[in-house]
């Protein structure tokens, strides 16, 4: 299918990772960037410390409902979203203390602009799909690498490095091939039982 070379994405949903967002801003300067509400819900508990799990779960559920109510509206209502966020901060202070309330307030202040974009444009989805989440995970690994941020950086070298790293990390204990790395699963042999030492040995000659 032919793609118009002048095409520009109108709205893009991200997980809020700064390197990915900055790169997208450069690639699509006129596009609206919004933060996924699913990721926001997942990250909220880390902002609430020193309280029981049940309190964190209660606050997480209340936070999720803020997005659900606004998502259900047929027309944008950014003012209502702002009011609900302020009420939520007060609820955090009531259930988890002033310090947690202030921490959540600062976190919301950094994120809320992207949430307003989310509800101001009905064409932007509210949550990422599983394939989007996979792409975001790859983006995080790639854009973290300093080789992408200077003129002499080589994308090929870092992609090769990422592939080697992925092939040597052993599968987790609940996997079918737990304790083995991808090379072993395919019938190959590695020098030692220590995956990190294997990485050093097998890459000691540098990437070619």
Secondary structure, DSSP 8 states (H G I E B T S, - for coil): ----TT---SEEEE---HHHHHHHHHH-TTSEEEE-HHHHHHHHGGG--SS-HHHHHHHHHHHHHHHHHHHH-SS--HHHHHHHHHHHHHHHHHHH-HHHHHHHHHHHHHHHHHHHHHHH-TTS-SS--HHHHHHHHHHHHHHHSGGGSSTT--HHHHHHHHHHHHHHS-B-TTSTTBT--HHHHTT---SSS-HHHHHHHHTTT---
